[in-house]
């Protein structure tokens, strides 16, 4: 199970998650260097 610990505003946040699916990146995502999701990207 992937985990992360982040310090933010004097608080420690702990995250734990389960990866349920993996897909290949699209050509557009590869060229931009980040994921866009199923509704595209907005930046």
KAKABEL-V324733 format. One record per backbone hydrogen bond with DSSP energy under -0.5 kcal/mol. NH is the residue of the N-H (numbers start at 0). CO is the residue of the C=O. If there is no record, write none. Layout:
{{NH CO} {NH CO}}
This chain:
{{3 14} {5 12} {7 5} {7 10} {10 7} {12 5} {12 10} {14 3} {16 1} {19 17} {29 25} {30 26} {31 27} {32 28} {33 28} {39 36}}
